[in-house]
Amino acid sequence: MKKTLFATTALAAGLVVTPLLAAEAPTATVRGYVNAGMYYGDLAGTSGDFGVEHDSEIHFRWSGSSDNGLTFKGEVELEGFSTGDQIDEYWTSVSGSFGDFRIGADDTAAEYMELGIIYAPYAKVGYYDAFRYTGATNATDTARDDLGIYYITPAISGFTAAISFQPEGGTDNGGHGATPAFKVNNGSATDDILSIGAQWMGEFSGVSLGISGGYQTADTDVIGGTNADPDTWTTGGYIGYAGFTLAAFYKDNPGVGGLATGGYDIAVGASYETGPWTFAGGWAGVFDTKAGGANDSDTFSGWVTYAIAPGVTGTLAVEYTEFDTGPVDDNLIAGAYMSVSF
């Protein structure tokens, strides 16, 4: 009986140390969001000052696993409107202890790792990397969501890194069709987009910290006398304590030959969360060193968000952009919108 007891104990210990993993067939879920709002705008190019918005997406997701610890998952994002970008991001991935490897159309690695920007719900308004209703030309992902391959490392002591490669820059919104996407000289501006990014996040004595960095390079297939390949690098970070968060972000972008301006962007923001309330805002400056400041701009934004119910928020916001020179007037937009996530 003693031998039997020892054998049983050893077997139980073995099961604890090396658990059996059960495979799961892929199952699908449906998620998404809706933003609906009303705005007042003093904007160049519009003849009225009242606007209505309804923006939505439906996300089809699936996930499954094998008995050796691998997870298989994917996502397709369907726009709730049609503007030539019916499908947003879409990808399929295999992940495990080695990290996450995916193929599809997603954010570049540099953008995926970015920290240091504070967003209003769904970035409908904002001081940087928002929908830019006021016309400020700031953006952090010059490659959009083109078809490519992506790798994200597992998080180790708060550190995560990523790398991505997109061979053809004209494949956003599924423009490649069902065939492989090869590099083509089709005037898409950027091809062979290589992007790397990394971030670290941690918390010490109630203080949250985060820092990130990214680098992105590409070739351009547009022929021109001033043609140049774009290299972009970014850095950002945040510090938070007792509901307060301060964030800063910097992007250096020399531009693409005669296709875009070159220069650098600086963005600084702050937020305070208390109960269901969030108060936030910031400033971003876009500095054009290539055109002698002809496209410089300053964007200011502030908003108040209230959590109405689980998955439902209401936001009051204002965004203002001032242009130093050029034919574009200073632009202002203010409004209220509701966001629903499901």
DRENGUBA-355208 format. One record per residue (C-alpha): residue number from 1; residue in three letters; y, z, x. Coordinates in steps of 0.02 Angstrom, whole numbers, m for minus. Layout:
N
{num->NUM	residuo->ALA	v->Y	w->Z	u->X} $
...
***
This chain:
342
{num->1	residuo->MET	v->0	w->0	u->0} $
{num->2	residuo->LYS	v->117	w->38	u->145} $
{num->3	residuo->LYS	v->91	w->m139	u->212} $
{num->4	residuo->THR	v->127	w->m209	u->41} $
{num->5	residuo->LEU	v->286	w->m105	u->31} $
{num->6	residuo->PHE	v->344	w->m165	u->201} $
{num->7	residuo->ALA	v->309	w->m346	u->156} $
{num->8	residuo->THR	v->400	w->m329	u->m10} $
{num->9	residuo->THR	v->549	w->m247	u->76} $
{num->10	residuo->ALA	v->556	w->m384	u->208} $
{num->11	residuo->LEU	v->549	w->m518	u->74} $
{num->12	residuo->ALA	v->691	w->m437	u->m23} $
{num->13	residuo->ALA	v->796	w->m421	u->134} $
{num->14	residuo->GLY	v->765	w->m604	u->173} $
{num->15	residuo->LEU	v->824	w->m655	u->2} $
{num->16	residuo->VAL	v->984	w->m554	u->24} $
{num->17	residuo->VAL	v->1022	w->m627	u->195} $
{num->18	residuo->THR	v->979	w->m807	u->150} $
{num->19	residuo->PRO	v->1016	w->m836	u->m35} $
{num->20	residuo->LEU	v->939	w->m984	u->m122} $
{num->21	residuo->LEU	v->1066	w->m1114	u->m177} $
{num->22	residuo->ALA	v->1038	w->m1202	u->m341} $
{num->23	residuo->ALA	v->1091	w->m1382	u->m364} $
{num->24	residuo->GLU	v->1204	w->m1419	u->m512} $
{num->25	residuo->ALA	v->1220	w->m1589	u->m594} $
{num->26	residuo->PRO	v->1399	w->m1654	u->m604} $
{num->27	residuo->THR	v->1495	w->m1594	u->m756} $
{num->28	residuo->ALA	v->1662	w->m1660	u->m816} $
{num->29	residuo->THR	v->1820	w->m1571	u->m875} $
{num->30	residuo->VAL	v->1985	w->m1631	u->m942} $
{num->31	residuo->ARG	v->2150	w->m1555	u->m885} $
{num->32	residuo->GLY	v->2329	w->m1613	u->m888} $
{num->33	residuo->TYR	v->2509	w->m1574	u->m925} $
{num->34	residuo->VAL	v->2656	w->m1619	u->m1036} $
{num->35	residuo->ASN	v->2842	w->m1605	u->m1002} $
{num->36	residuo->ALA	v->2965	w->m1631	u->m1145} $
{num->37	residuo->GLY	v->3151	w->m1606	u->m1133} $
{num->38	residuo->MET	v->3331	w->m1651	u->m1175} $
{num->39	residuo->TYR	v->3466	w->m1685	u->m1046} $
{num->40	residuo->TYR	v->3651	w->m1711	u->m1025} $
{num->41	residuo->GLY	v->3692	w->m1832	u->m886} $
{num->42	residuo->ASP	v->3847	w->m1897	u->m800} $
{num->43	residuo->LEU	v->3754	w->m2031	u->m704} $
{num->44	residuo->ALA	v->3802	w->m2198	u->m627} $
{num->45	residuo->GLY	v->3723	w->m2345	u->m716} $
{num->46	residuo->THR	v->3710	w->m2261	u->m887} $
{num->47	residuo->SER	v->3825	w->m2287	u->m1036} $
{num->48	residuo->GLY	v->3777	w->m2128	u->m1129} $
{num->49	residuo->ASP	v->3772	w->m1946	u->m1083} $
{num->50	residuo->PHE	v->3621	w->m1887	u->m1187} $
{num->51	residuo->GLY	v->3441	w->m1919	u->m1135} $
{num->52	residuo->VAL	v->3268	w->m1873	u->m1196} $
{num->53	residuo->GLU	v->3112	w->m1860	u->m1088} $
{num->54	residuo->HIS	v->2926	w->m1850	u->m1120} $
{num->55	residuo->ASP	v->2812	w->m1854	u->m968} $
{num->56	residuo->SER	v->2625	w->m1820	u->m972} $
{num->57	residuo->GLU	v->2463	w->m1846	u->m878} $
{num->58	residuo->ILE	v->2280	w->m1822	u->m920} $
{num->59	residuo->HIS	v->2167	w->m1775	u->m774} $
{num->60	residuo->PHE	v->1981	w->m1815	u->m782} $
{num->61	residuo->ARG	v->1886	w->m1705	u->m659} $
{num->62	residuo->TRP	v->1703	w->m1688	u->m614} $
{num->63	residuo->SER	v->1607	w->m1572	u->m499} $
{num->64	residuo->GLY	v->1427	w->m1544	u->m445} $
{num->65	residuo->SER	v->1330	w->m1469	u->m300} $
{num->66	residuo->SER	v->1170	w->m1490	u->m200} $
{num->67	residuo->ASP	v->1045	w->m1356	u->m150} $
{num->68	residuo->ASN	v->1103	w->m1364	u->31} $
{num->69	residuo->GLY	v->1279	w->m1303	u->m8} $
{num->70	residuo->LEU	v->1373	w->m1467	u->m26} $
{num->71	residuo->THR	v->1498	w->m1488	u->m167} $
{num->72	residuo->PHE	v->1538	w->m1657	u->m242} $
{num->73	residuo->LYS	v->1694	w->m1678	u->m347} $
{num->74	residuo->GLY	v->1826	w->m1802	u->m398} $
{num->75	residuo->GLU	v->1979	w->m1832	u->m504} $
{num->76	residuo->VAL	v->2069	w->m1975	u->m593} $
{num->77	residuo->GLU	v->2246	w->m1946	u->m658} $
{num->78	residuo->LEU	v->2297	w->m2052	u->m807} $
{num->79	residuo->GLU	v->2483	w->m2070	u->m844} $
{num->80	residuo->GLY	v->2542	w->m2041	u->m1022} $
{num->81	residuo->PHE	v->2656	w->m2193	u->m1008} $
{num->82	residuo->SER	v->2651	w->m2366	u->m932} $
{num->83	residuo->THR	v->2772	w->m2417	u->m794} $
{num->84	residuo->GLY	v->2654	w->m2513	u->m679} $
{num->85	residuo->ASP	v->2583	w->m2347	u->m616} $
{num->86	residuo->GLN	v->2456	w->m2312	u->m753} $
{num->87	residuo->ILE	v->2339	w->m2220	u->m635} $
{num->88	residuo->ASP	v->2416	w->m2090	u->m520} $
{num->89	residuo->GLU	v->2304	w->m2002	u->m393} $
{num->90	residuo->TYR	v->2116	w->m2030	u->m391} $
{num->91	residuo->TRP	v->1984	w->m1976	u->m266} $
{num->92	residuo->THR	v->1804	w->m1924	u->m234} $
{num->93	residuo->SER	v->1758	w->m1790	u->m107} $
{num->94	residuo->VAL	v->1614	w->m1704	u->m19} $
{num->95	residuo->SER	v->1648	w->m1527	u->41} $
{num->96	residuo->GLY	v->1556	w->m1385	u->124} $
{num->97	residuo->SER	v->1574	w->m1262	u->267} $
{num->98	residuo->PHE	v->1638	w->m1408	u->373} $
{num->99	residuo->GLY	v->1789	w->m1436	u->260} $
{num->100	residuo->ASP	v->1831	w->m1570	u->133} $
{num->101	residuo->PHE	v->1811	w->m1758	u->159} $
{num->102	residuo->ARG	v->1877	w->m1874	u->25} $
{num->103	residuo->ILE	v->1906	w->m2058	u->m12} $
{num->104	residuo->GLY	v->2036	w->m2115	u->m136} $
{num->105	residuo->ALA	v->2223	w->m2113	u->m167} $
{num->106	residuo->ASP	v->2305	w->m1946	u->m133} $
{num->107	residuo->ASP	v->2452	w->m1868	u->m41} $
{num->108	residuo->THR	v->2457	w->m1901	u->145} $
{num->109	residuo->ALA	v->2399	w->m1760	u->258} $
{num->110	residuo->ALA	v->2578	w->m1719	u->312} $
{num->111	residuo->GLU	v->2636	w->m1700	u->132} $
{num->112	residuo->TYR	v->2479	w->m1607	u->79} $
{num->113	residuo->MET	v->2514	w->m1472	u->209} $
{num->114	residuo->GLU	v->2702	w->m1456	u->176} $
{num->115	residuo->LEU	v->2781	w->m1286	u->150} $
{num->116	residuo->GLY	v->2964	w->m1238	u->134} $
{num->117	residuo->ILE	v->3017	w->m1324	u->m29} $
{num->118	residuo->ILE	v->3042	w->m1228	u->m191} $
{num->119	residuo->TYR	v->3005	w->m1328	u->m347} $
{num->120	residuo->ALA	v->3054	w->m1313	u->m529} $
{num->121	residuo->PRO	v->2904	w->m1337	u->m646} $
{num->122	residuo->TYR	v->2831	w->m1510	u->m608} $
{num->123	residuo->ALA	v->2984	w->m1550	u->m500} $
{num->124	residuo->LYS	v->3077	w->m1622	u->m650} $
{num->125	residuo->VAL	v->3239	w->m1568	u->m570} $
{num->126	residuo->GLY	v->3268	w->m1498	u->m397} $
{num->127	residuo->TYR	v->3366	w->m1500	u->m237} $
{num->128	residuo->TYR	v->3234	w->m1594	u->m136} $
{num->129	residuo->ASP	v->3078	w->m1700	u->m165} $
{num->130	residuo->ALA	v->3103	w->m1694	u->m354} $
{num->131	residuo->PHE	v->3116	w->m1840	u->m474} $
{num->132	residuo->ARG	v->3291	w->m1875	u->m406} $
{num->133	residuo->TYR	v->3376	w->m1915	u->m571} $
{num->134	residuo->THR	v->3543	w->m1899	u->m483} $
{num->135	residuo->GLY	v->3498	w->m2033	u->m355} $
{num->136	residuo->ALA	v->3477	w->m1934	u->m195} $
{num->137	residuo->THR	v->3360	w->m2032	u->m83} $
{num->138	residuo->ASN	v->3258	w->m1886	u->m18} $
{num->139	residuo->ALA	v->3070	w->m1898	u->m18} $
{num->140	residuo->THR	v->2934	w->m1827	u->91} $
{num->141	residuo->ASP	v->2792	w->m1952	u->67} $
{num->142	residuo->THR	v->2843	w->m2128	u->120} $
{num->143	residuo->ALA	v->2663	w->m2187	u->98} $
{num->144	residuo->ARG	v->2653	w->m2140	u->m86} $
{num->145	residuo->ASP	v->2471	w->m2122	u->m146} $
{num->146	residuo->ASP	v->2391	w->m2270	u->m61} $
{num->147	residuo->LEU	v->2203	w->m2288	u->m45} $
{num->148	residuo->GLY	v->2134	w->m2204	u->110} $
{num->149	residuo->ILE	v->2020	w->m2074	u->189} $
{num->150	residuo->TYR	v->2065	w->m1891	u->205} $
{num->151	residuo->TYR	v->1994	w->m1738	u->293} $
{num->152	residuo->ILE	v->2047	w->m1558	u->265} $
{num->153	residuo->THR	v->1980	w->m1418	u->375} $
{num->154	residuo->PRO	v->1916	w->m1254	u->303} $
{num->155	residuo->ALA	v->2044	w->m1113	u->306} $
{num->156	residuo->ILE	v->2021	w->m1003	u->459} $
{num->157	residuo->SER	v->2126	w->m844	u->465} $
{num->158	residuo->GLY	v->2256	w->m929	u->357} $
{num->159	residuo->PHE	v->2262	w->m1090	u->459} $
{num->160	residuo->THR	v->2222	w->m1260	u->383} $
{num->161	residuo->ALA	v->2243	w->m1437	u->451} $
{num->162	residuo->ALA	v->2223	w->m1611	u->380} $
{num->163	residuo->ILE	v->2220	w->m1793	u->435} $
{num->164	residuo->SER	v->2228	w->m1952	u->331} $
{num->165	residuo->PHE	v->2228	w->m2140	u->359} $
{num->166	residuo->GLN	v->2282	w->m2275	u->235} $
{num->167	residuo->PRO	v->2253	w->m2454	u->298} $
{num->168	residuo->GLU	v->2358	w->m2546	u->167} $
{num->169	residuo->GLY	v->2523	w->m2484	u->99} $
{num->170	residuo->GLY	v->2521	w->m2583	u->m62} $
{num->171	residuo->THR	v->2376	w->m2496	u->m149} $
{num->172	residuo->ASP	v->2466	w->m2359	u->m244} $
{num->173	residuo->ASN	v->2419	w->m2343	u->m430} $
{num->174	residuo->GLY	v->2255	w->m2437	u->m403} $
{num->175	residuo->GLY	v->2339	w->m2598	u->m349} $
{num->176	residuo->HIS	v->2189	w->m2642	u->m238} $
{num->177	residuo->GLY	v->2074	w->m2673	u->m386} $
{num->178	residuo->ALA	v->1888	w->m2635	u->m368} $
{num->179	residuo->THR	v->1870	w->m2716	u->m196} $
{num->180	residuo->PRO	v->1892	w->m2637	u->m24} $
{num->181	residuo->ALA	v->2074	w->m2618	u->30} $
{num->182	residuo->PHE	v->2105	w->m2703	u->197} $
{num->183	residuo->LYS	v->2270	w->m2718	u->287} $
{num->184	residuo->VAL	v->2363	w->m2873	u->224} $
{num->185	residuo->ASN	v->2531	w->m2944	u->279} $
{num->186	residuo->ASN	v->2602	w->m2941	u->103} $
{num->187	residuo->GLY	v->2772	w->m2864	u->132} $
{num->188	residuo->SER	v->2718	w->m2690	u->77} $
{num->189	residuo->ALA	v->2830	w->m2619	u->215} $
{num->190	residuo->THR	v->2703	w->m2496	u->289} $
{num->191	residuo->ASP	v->2520	w->m2516	u->336} $
{num->192	residuo->ASP	v->2398	w->m2421	u->448} $
{num->193	residuo->ILE	v->2476	w->m2257	u->393} $
{num->194	residuo->LEU	v->2411	w->m2115	u->501} $
{num->195	residuo->SER	v->2462	w->m1940	u->447} $
{num->196	residuo->ILE	v->2422	w->m1766	u->513} $
{num->197	residuo->GLY	v->2478	w->m1597	u->451} $
{num->198	residuo->ALA	v->2443	w->m1412	u->473} $
{num->199	residuo->GLN	v->2496	w->m1249	u->395} $
{num->200	residuo->TRP	v->2473	w->m1063	u->415} $
{num->201	residuo->MET	v->2497	w->m934	u->278} $
{num->202	residuo->GLY	v->2477	w->m746	u->288} $
{num->203	residuo->GLU	v->2538	w->m579	u->224} $
{num->204	residuo->PHE	v->2587	w->m421	u->318} $
{num->205	residuo->SER	v->2641	w->m258	u->236} $
{num->206	residuo->GLY	v->2692	w->m346	u->77} $
{num->207	residuo->VAL	v->2786	w->m486	u->167} $
{num->208	residuo->SER	v->2716	w->m661	u->139} $
{num->209	residuo->LEU	v->2743	w->m792	u->273} $
{num->210	residuo->GLY	v->2705	w->m977	u->289} $
{num->211	residuo->ILE	v->2744	w->m1116	u->412} $
{num->212	residuo->SER	v->2694	w->m1299	u->416} $
{num->213	residuo->GLY	v->2715	w->m1455	u->520} $
{num->214	residuo->GLY	v->2672	w->m1638	u->499} $
{num->215	residuo->TYR	v->2681	w->m1806	u->585} $
{num->216	residuo->GLN	v->2662	w->m1979	u->509} $
{num->217	residuo->THR	v->2666	w->m2151	u->587} $
{num->218	residuo->ALA	v->2637	w->m2326	u->520} $
{num->219	residuo->ASP	v->2653	w->m2512	u->556} $
{num->220	residuo->THR	v->2767	w->m2624	u->455} $
{num->221	residuo->ASP	v->2718	w->m2800	u->405} $
{num->222	residuo->VAL	v->2895	w->m2857	u->359} $
{num->223	residuo->ILE	v->2965	w->m2978	u->486} $
{num->224	residuo->GLY	v->3145	w->m2950	u->537} $
{num->225	residuo->GLY	v->3259	w->m2943	u->687} $
{num->226	residuo->THR	v->3280	w->m2756	u->671} $
{num->227	residuo->ASN	v->3101	w->m2721	u->624} $
{num->228	residuo->ALA	v->3031	w->m2557	u->687} $
{num->229	residuo->ASP	v->2880	w->m2451	u->647} $
{num->230	residuo->PRO	v->2922	w->m2288	u->558} $
{num->231	residuo->ASP	v->2878	w->m2119	u->633} $
{num->232	residuo->THR	v->2916	w->m1964	u->530} $
{num->233	residuo->TRP	v->2892	w->m1782	u->571} $
{num->234	residuo->THR	v->2923	w->m1628	u->465} $
{num->235	residuo->THR	v->2924	w->m1440	u->479} $
{num->236	residuo->GLY	v->2951	w->m1304	u->351} $
{num->237	residuo->GLY	v->2916	w->m1125	u->306} $
{num->238	residuo->TYR	v->2950	w->m980	u->191} $
{num->239	residuo->ILE	v->2962	w->m791	u->188} $
{num->240	residuo->GLY	v->2938	w->m686	u->33} $
{num->241	residuo->TYR	v->2953	w->m503	u->m14} $
{num->242	residuo->ALA	v->2960	w->m407	u->m179} $
{num->243	residuo->GLY	v->2980	w->m563	u->m285} $
{num->244	residuo->PHE	v->3111	w->m644	u->m171} $
{num->245	residuo->THR	v->3070	w->m803	u->m74} $
{num->246	residuo->LEU	v->3176	w->m897	u->53} $
{num->247	residuo->ALA	v->3120	w->m1071	u->107} $
{num->248	residuo->ALA	v->3179	w->m1205	u->227} $
{num->249	residuo->PHE	v->3120	w->m1382	u->265} $
{num->250	residuo->TYR	v->3168	w->m1516	u->392} $
{num->251	residuo->LYS	v->3120	w->m1700	u->401} $
{num->252	residuo->ASP	v->3161	w->m1822	u->540} $
{num->253	residuo->ASN	v->3144	w->m2003	u->485} $
{num->254	residuo->PRO	v->3207	w->m2147	u->594} $
{num->255	residuo->GLY	v->3172	w->m2269	u->453} $
{num->256	residuo->VAL	v->3097	w->m2443	u->456} $
{num->257	residuo->GLY	v->3203	w->m2577	u->538} $
{num->258	residuo->GLY	v->3312	w->m2662	u->410} $
{num->259	residuo->LEU	v->3211	w->m2588	u->267} $
{num->260	residuo->ALA	v->3271	w->m2409	u->257} $
{num->261	residuo->THR	v->3399	w->m2290	u->324} $
{num->262	residuo->GLY	v->3361	w->m2175	u->468} $
{num->263	residuo->GLY	v->3413	w->m1996	u->498} $
{num->264	residuo->TYR	v->3360	w->m1824	u->449} $
{num->265	residuo->ASP	v->3350	w->m1710	u->297} $
{num->266	residuo->ILE	v->3379	w->m1523	u->283} $
{num->267	residuo->ALA	v->3331	w->m1422	u->130} $
{num->268	residuo->VAL	v->3357	w->m1236	u->97} $
{num->269	residuo->GLY	v->3304	w->m1145	u->m61} $
{num->270	residuo->ALA	v->3279	w->m972	u->m135} $
{num->271	residuo->SER	v->3192	w->m897	u->m286} $
{num->272	residuo->TYR	v->3167	w->m730	u->m371} $
{num->273	residuo->GLU	v->3024	w->m690	u->m490} $
{num->274	residuo->THR	v->3023	w->m540	u->m604} $
{num->275	residuo->GLY	v->2901	w->m526	u->m748} $
{num->276	residuo->PRO	v->2902	w->m690	u->m847} $
{num->277	residuo->TRP	v->3067	w->m746	u->m769} $
{num->278	residuo->THR	v->3099	w->m856	u->m617} $
{num->279	residuo->PHE	v->3273	w->m891	u->m548} $
{num->280	residuo->ALA	v->3282	w->m1024	u->m412} $
{num->281	residuo->GLY	v->3386	w->m1159	u->m331} $
{num->282	residuo->GLY	v->3439	w->m1237	u->m169} $
{num->283	residuo->TRP	v->3532	w->m1368	u->m69} $
{num->284	residuo->ALA	v->3473	w->m1523	u->23} $
{num->285	residuo->GLY	v->3572	w->m1634	u->140} $
{num->286	residuo->VAL	v->3520	w->m1812	u->181} $
{num->287	residuo->PHE	v->3604	w->m1870	u->340} $
{num->288	residuo->ASP	v->3605	w->m2056	u->379} $
{num->289	residuo->THR	v->3622	w->m2084	u->566} $
{num->290	residuo->LYS	v->3575	w->m2267	u->560} $
{num->291	residuo->ALA	v->3712	w->m2330	u->445} $
{num->292	residuo->GLY	v->3849	w->m2218	u->512} $
{num->293	residuo->GLY	v->3838	w->m2095	u->369} $
{num->294	residuo->ALA	v->3855	w->m2227	u->233} $
{num->295	residuo->ASN	v->3711	w->m2150	u->137} $
{num->296	residuo->ASP	v->3742	w->m1965	u->167} $
{num->297	residuo->SER	v->3719	w->m1853	u->15} $
{num->298	residuo->ASP	v->3715	w->m1671	u->m35} $
{num->299	residuo->THR	v->3609	w->m1612	u->m181} $
{num->300	residuo->PHE	v->3626	w->m1443	u->m266} $
{num->301	residuo->SER	v->3509	w->m1380	u->m400} $
{num->302	residuo->GLY	v->3474	w->m1220	u->m494} $
{num->303	residuo->TRP	v->3357	w->m1171	u->m634} $
{num->304	residuo->VAL	v->3290	w->m1028	u->m738} $
{num->305	residuo->THR	v->3110	w->m1031	u->m799} $
{num->306	residuo->TYR	v->3030	w->m918	u->m928} $
{num->307	residuo->ALA	v->2842	w->m903	u->m955} $
{num->308	residuo->ILE	v->2828	w->m920	u->m1144} $
{num->309	residuo->ALA	v->2638	w->m910	u->m1155} $
{num->310	residuo->PRO	v->2489	w->m942	u->m1041} $
{num->311	residuo->GLY	v->2513	w->m1119	u->m977} $
{num->312	residuo->VAL	v->2681	w->m1141	u->m1064} $
{num->313	residuo->THR	v->2853	w->m1123	u->m983} $
{num->314	residuo->GLY	v->3031	w->m1162	u->m1034} $
{num->315	residuo->THR	v->3162	w->m1212	u->m905} $
{num->316	residuo->LEU	v->3352	w->m1229	u->m904} $
{num->317	residuo->ALA	v->3410	w->m1329	u->m753} $
{num->318	residuo->VAL	v->3555	w->m1421	u->m674} $
{num->319	residuo->GLU	v->3557	w->m1545	u->m529} $
{num->320	residuo->TYR	v->3708	w->m1619	u->m443} $
{num->321	residuo->THR	v->3717	w->m1747	u->m302} $
{num->322	residuo->GLU	v->3874	w->m1788	u->m204} $
{num->323	residuo->PHE	v->3880	w->m1950	u->m104} $
{num->324	residuo->ASP	v->3998	w->m1957	u->45} $
{num->325	residuo->THR	v->4035	w->m2143	u->39} $
{num->326	residuo->GLY	v->3974	w->m2303	u->m43} $
{num->327	residuo->PRO	v->3981	w->m2372	u->m219} $
{num->328	residuo->VAL	v->3874	w->m2236	u->m299} $
{num->329	residuo->ASP	v->3969	w->m2104	u->m397} $
{num->330	residuo->ASP	v->3930	w->m1919	u->m389} $
{num->331	residuo->ASN	v->3796	w->m1882	u->m517} $
{num->332	residuo->LEU	v->3759	w->m1733	u->m628} $
{num->333	residuo->ILE	v->3615	w->m1693	u->m745} $
{num->334	residuo->ALA	v->3580	w->m1535	u->m843} $
{num->335	residuo->GLY	v->3453	w->m1497	u->m976} $
{num->336	residuo->ALA	v->3312	w->m1396	u->m1050} $
{num->337	residuo->TYR	v->3128	w->m1441	u->m1048} $
{num->338	residuo->MET	v->2960	w->m1366	u->m1092} $
{num->339	residuo->SER	v->2807	w->m1383	u->m982} $
{num->340	residuo->VAL	v->2629	w->m1365	u->m1047} $
{num->341	residuo->SER	v->2477	w->m1364	u->m933} $
{num->342	residuo->PHE	v->2299	w->m1369	u->m1001} $
***
